[in-house]
Amino acid sequence: MIYLQLFWSFFRIEFFTFGGGYAAIPLIKNVIVDENQWITLADFTDLITISEMTPGPIAVNSATFVGMQIAGPLGAIVSTIGCVLPSIIFVFFLSYVFLKFGNLSVIQGILGGLRPAVVGLIAQAGLSILVMTAWGIGGITLNISNTDIWALIIFFACLFVMRKFKPNPIYIMAGSGILSLLVHQFA
Amino acid sequence: MKRDKKLYWKLFTSTFYISAFTFGGGFVIVPLMKKKFVGDLKWIEEEEMLNLTAIAQSSPGAIAVNASILLGYRVAGFLGSLCCIFGTILPPFLILSVVSTFYSAFRDNSTIQVLLKGFQSGVAAVIADVVIQMGGDIFKSKSIMSILILAFSFIATYFLNIHVIYVLLASAIIGALTFFYNNKCNIDDRESEAHT
């Protein structure tokens, strides 16, 4: 049953999202794009763009978007509930641990082990997106005619600006869109 | 504080307003919640807010949602929690419902396609920046274990297609074992110091 599947998928995604924000991206990609194939990697990348430009956590945004695409308003509602439930369970559990022990050192120890893994996972999701953008779904080739050079140039330009000036990502998104339109017009 | 309709409504509208006008995720929204609940409304003490933030950041899930659950509960119990959750998720829920409805029609427009193609490069760059930032901190810590976990999680998921959840479970277990091992060493050290 599709509603149950949506609920369970987003429940698992949020259950394993440690560290907020970008940590959800590899999980959403794995469960929604690879495992269930509910949306394509290109759609998911657009979804990240939309999330950067609108308020709200990326997981809630994804749950609403995917739920709506797959099963309409009810799908969006069950996905969002699935996405919020792990938070409710864990927050009360951790509050209890905190009250009982006065600190969260065990949990923070576990988080210490998770942080490098989360970085590796975000890198994996990011590289998949970059490869798709520059080479399409076929993956990396050394054939220049299959390579979108401009996509790579925009990528490096954005990365340079991001590293150098640390702007709000919303400006990077706007800039990359404008560059793409200019390239399309004149190149 | 009297737990009446007015209080619940205030919790809902406060979190709704913060959520609707905050761009940029949990690390941006929590300071705004603090300003509202600690500074303006004076419902929560500064020190308690620090503890709530620590719990919200240690718990899985979106940090903004976690923080709103804790704030609502602290002010008005479980019903207060529910009001804050609704306030926090309703703005993105409404916006994304609309976006999702029109996405397919938009996506097939040729100008929008060029725009979206550019955004994809931008998203890749923003994620690369996050990875460089977070990865840099890991490498600076010079912990061989952390660097190995980073490398393995990347290789396991990118090249071997292992499910992200298994990688996270394995790293959580390694994290817990390392924590207990270090803690045991610390206790042993303290005990041997006490003996000398």
Chai-1 contact restraints between the chains, C-beta under 6 A:
chainA,res_idxA,chainB,res_idxB,connection_type,confidence,min_distance_angstrom,max_distance_angstrom,comment,restraint_id
A,E14,B,G61,contact,1.0,0.0,6.0,A-B,restraint_1
A,F15,B,P60,contact,1.0,0.0,6.0,A-B,restraint_2
A,F16,B,I165,contact,1.0,0.0,6.0,A-B,restraint_3
A,F16,B,L168,contact,1.0,0.0,6.0,A-B,restraint_4
A,T17,B,P60,contact,1.0,0.0,6.0,A-B,restraint_5
A,T17,B,G61,contact,1.0,0.0,6.0,A-B,restraint_6
A,F18,B,P60,contact,1.0,0.0,6.0,A-B,restraint_7
A,G20,B,G26,contact,1.0,0.0,6.0,A-B,restraint_8
A,G20,B,I63,contact,1.0,0.0,6.0,A-B,restraint_9
A,G21,B,G25,contact,1.0,0.0,6.0,A-B,restraint_10
A,Y22,B,V130,contact,1.0,0.0,6.0,A-B,restraint_11
A,P26,B,V164,contact,1.0,0.0,6.0,A-B,restraint_12
A,L27,B,V164,contact,1.0,0.0,6.0,A-B,restraint_13
A,N30,B,V164,contact,1.0,0.0,6.0,A-B,restraint_14
A,T45,B,Q120,contact,1.0,0.0,6.0,A-B,restraint_15
A,T45,B,V123,contact,1.0,0.0,6.0,A-B,restraint_16
A,D46,B,L116,contact,1.0,0.0,6.0,A-B,restraint_17
A,I48,B,V123,contact,1.0,0.0,6.0,A-B,restraint_18
A,T49,B,F119,contact,1.0,0.0,6.0,A-B,restraint_19
A,T49,B,V123,contact,1.0,0.0,6.0,A-B,restraint_20
A,I50,B,V99,contact,1.0,0.0,6.0,A-B,restraint_21
A,T54,B,I95,contact,1.0,0.0,6.0,A-B,restraint_22
A,P55,B,S19,contact,1.0,0.0,6.0,A-B,restraint_23
A,P55,B,A20,contact,1.0,0.0,6.0,A-B,restraint_24
A,P55,B,T22,contact,1.0,0.0,6.0,A-B,restraint_25
A,P55,B,F23,contact,1.0,0.0,6.0,A-B,restraint_26
A,P55,B,P91,contact,1.0,0.0,6.0,A-B,restraint_27
A,P55,B,P92,contact,1.0,0.0,6.0,A-B,restraint_28
A,G56,B,P92,contact,1.0,0.0,6.0,A-B,restraint_29
A,P57,B,A62,contact,1.0,0.0,6.0,A-B,restraint_30
A,P57,B,A64,contact,1.0,0.0,6.0,A-B,restraint_31
A,A59,B,A62,contact,1.0,0.0,6.0,A-B,restraint_32
A,V60,B,I89,contact,1.0,0.0,6.0,A-B,restraint_33
A,V60,B,P92,contact,1.0,0.0,6.0,A-B,restraint_34
A,N61,B,P92,contact,1.0,0.0,6.0,A-B,restraint_35
A,N61,B,L96,contact,1.0,0.0,6.0,A-B,restraint_36
A,T64,B,F93,contact,1.0,0.0,6.0,A-B,restraint_37
A,T64,B,L96,contact,1.0,0.0,6.0,A-B,restraint_38
A,T64,B,S97,contact,1.0,0.0,6.0,A-B,restraint_39
A,F65,B,L96,contact,1.0,0.0,6.0,A-B,restraint_40
A,F65,B,S100,contact,1.0,0.0,6.0,A-B,restraint_41
A,M68,B,S97,contact,1.0,0.0,6.0,A-B,restraint_42
A,M68,B,S100,contact,1.0,0.0,6.0,A-B,restraint_43
A,Q69,B,S100,contact,1.0,0.0,6.0,A-B,restraint_44
A,A76,B,S97,contact,1.0,0.0,6.0,A-B,restraint_45
A,T80,B,F93,contact,1.0,0.0,6.0,A-B,restraint_46
A,V84,B,V65,contact,1.0,0.0,6.0,A-B,restraint_47
A,P86,B,P60,contact,1.0,0.0,6.0,A-B,restraint_48
A,P86,B,G61,contact,1.0,0.0,6.0,A-B,restraint_49
A,S87,B,G61,contact,1.0,0.0,6.0,A-B,restraint_50
A,S87,B,V65,contact,1.0,0.0,6.0,A-B,restraint_51
A,S87,B,N66,contact,1.0,0.0,6.0,A-B,restraint_52
A,I88,B,I69,contact,1.0,0.0,6.0,A-B,restraint_53
A,F90,B,S59,contact,1.0,0.0,6.0,A-B,restraint_54
A,F90,B,P60,contact,1.0,0.0,6.0,A-B,restraint_55
A,V91,B,S59,contact,1.0,0.0,6.0,A-B,restraint_56
A,V91,B,N66,contact,1.0,0.0,6.0,A-B,restraint_57
A,V91,B,I69,contact,1.0,0.0,6.0,A-B,restraint_58
A,V91,B,L70,contact,1.0,0.0,6.0,A-B,restraint_59
A,L94,B,I55,contact,1.0,0.0,6.0,A-B,restraint_60
A,L94,B,S58,contact,1.0,0.0,6.0,A-B,restraint_61
A,L94,B,S59,contact,1.0,0.0,6.0,A-B,restraint_62
A,S95,B,I55,contact,1.0,0.0,6.0,A-B,restraint_63
A,F98,B,I55,contact,1.0,0.0,6.0,A-B,restraint_64
A,L104,B,S58,contact,1.0,0.0,6.0,A-B,restraint_65
A,I107,B,S58,contact,1.0,0.0,6.0,A-B,restraint_66
A,G109,B,G175,contact,1.0,0.0,6.0,A-B,restraint_67
A,G109,B,F179,contact,1.0,0.0,6.0,A-B,restraint_68
A,I110,B,A172,contact,1.0,0.0,6.0,A-B,restraint_69
A,I110,B,G175,contact,1.0,0.0,6.0,A-B,restraint_70
A,I110,B,A176,contact,1.0,0.0,6.0,A-B,restraint_71
A,G112,B,G175,contact,1.0,0.0,6.0,A-B,restraint_72
A,G113,B,S171,contact,1.0,0.0,6.0,A-B,restraint_73
A,G113,B,I174,contact,1.0,0.0,6.0,A-B,restraint_74
A,G113,B,G175,contact,1.0,0.0,6.0,A-B,restraint_75
A,L114,B,S171,contact,1.0,0.0,6.0,A-B,restraint_76
A,L114,B,A172,contact,1.0,0.0,6.0,A-B,restraint_77
A,L114,B,G175,contact,1.0,0.0,6.0,A-B,restraint_78
A,P116,B,I138,contact,1.0,0.0,6.0,A-B,restraint_79
A,P116,B,S146,contact,1.0,0.0,6.0,A-B,restraint_80
A,P116,B,I149,contact,1.0,0.0,6.0,A-B,restraint_81
A,P116,B,L150,contact,1.0,0.0,6.0,A-B,restraint_82
A,A117,B,I149,contact,1.0,0.0,6.0,A-B,restraint_83
A,A117,B,S153,contact,1.0,0.0,6.0,A-B,restraint_84
A,A117,B,V167,contact,1.0,0.0,6.0,A-B,restraint_85
A,A117,B,S171,contact,1.0,0.0,6.0,A-B,restraint_86
A,V119,B,M134,contact,1.0,0.0,6.0,A-B,restraint_87
A,V119,B,G135,contact,1.0,0.0,6.0,A-B,restraint_88
A,V119,B,I138,contact,1.0,0.0,6.0,A-B,restraint_89
A,V119,B,L150,contact,1.0,0.0,6.0,A-B,restraint_90
A,G120,B,L150,contact,1.0,0.0,6.0,A-B,restraint_91
A,G120,B,S153,contact,1.0,0.0,6.0,A-B,restraint_92
A,G120,B,F154,contact,1.0,0.0,6.0,A-B,restraint_93
A,L121,B,S153,contact,1.0,0.0,6.0,A-B,restraint_94
A,L121,B,T157,contact,1.0,0.0,6.0,A-B,restraint_95
A,L121,B,V164,contact,1.0,0.0,6.0,A-B,restraint_96
A,I122,B,V131,contact,1.0,0.0,6.0,A-B,restraint_97
A,A123,B,V131,contact,1.0,0.0,6.0,A-B,restraint_98
A,A123,B,F154,contact,1.0,0.0,6.0,A-B,restraint_99
A,Q124,B,F154,contact,1.0,0.0,6.0,A-B,restraint_100
A,Q124,B,T157,contact,1.0,0.0,6.0,A-B,restraint_101
A,Q124,B,Y158,contact,1.0,0.0,6.0,A-B,restraint_102
A,G126,B,I127,contact,1.0,0.0,6.0,A-B,restraint_103
A,G126,B,A128,contact,1.0,0.0,6.0,A-B,restraint_104
A,G126,B,V131,contact,1.0,0.0,6.0,A-B,restraint_105
A,I129,B,A124,contact,1.0,0.0,6.0,A-B,restraint_106
A,L130,B,A124,contact,1.0,0.0,6.0,A-B,restraint_107
A,T133,B,Q120,contact,1.0,0.0,6.0,A-B,restraint_108
A,T133,B,S121,contact,1.0,0.0,6.0,A-B,restraint_109
A,T133,B,A124,contact,1.0,0.0,6.0,A-B,restraint_110
A,A151,B,S121,contact,1.0,0.0,6.0,A-B,restraint_111
A,I154,B,S121,contact,1.0,0.0,6.0,A-B,restraint_112
A,F155,B,S121,contact,1.0,0.0,6.0,A-B,restraint_113
A,F155,B,A124,contact,1.0,0.0,6.0,A-B,restraint_114
A,F155,B,A125,contact,1.0,0.0,6.0,A-B,restraint_115
A,C158,B,G122,contact,1.0,0.0,6.0,A-B,restraint_116
A,C158,B,A125,contact,1.0,0.0,6.0,A-B,restraint_117
A,L159,B,A125,contact,1.0,0.0,6.0,A-B,restraint_118
A,L159,B,A128,contact,1.0,0.0,6.0,A-B,restraint_119
A,M162,B,A125,contact,1.0,0.0,6.0,A-B,restraint_120
A,M162,B,D129,contact,1.0,0.0,6.0,A-B,restraint_121
A,P169,B,V126,contact,1.0,0.0,6.0,A-B,restraint_122
A,I172,B,G122,contact,1.0,0.0,6.0,A-B,restraint_123
A,I172,B,V126,contact,1.0,0.0,6.0,A-B,restraint_124
A,M173,B,F119,contact,1.0,0.0,6.0,A-B,restraint_125
A,M173,B,G122,contact,1.0,0.0,6.0,A-B,restraint_126
A,S176,B,G118,contact,1.0,0.0,6.0,A-B,restraint_127
A,S176,B,F119,contact,1.0,0.0,6.0,A-B,restraint_128
A,S176,B,S121,contact,1.0,0.0,6.0,A-B,restraint_129
A,S176,B,G122,contact,1.0,0.0,6.0,A-B,restraint_130
A,G177,B,L115,contact,1.0,0.0,6.0,A-B,restraint_131
A,G177,B,G118,contact,1.0,0.0,6.0,A-B,restraint_132
A,G177,B,F119,contact,1.0,0.0,6.0,A-B,restraint_133
A,L179,B,G118,contact,1.0,0.0,6.0,A-B,restraint_134
A,S180,B,V114,contact,1.0,0.0,6.0,A-B,restraint_135
A,S180,B,K117,contact,1.0,0.0,6.0,A-B,restraint_136
A,S180,B,G118,contact,1.0,0.0,6.0,A-B,restraint_137
A,L181,B,V114,contact,1.0,0.0,6.0,A-B,restraint_138
A,H184,B,V114,contact,1.0,0.0,6.0,A-B,restraint_139
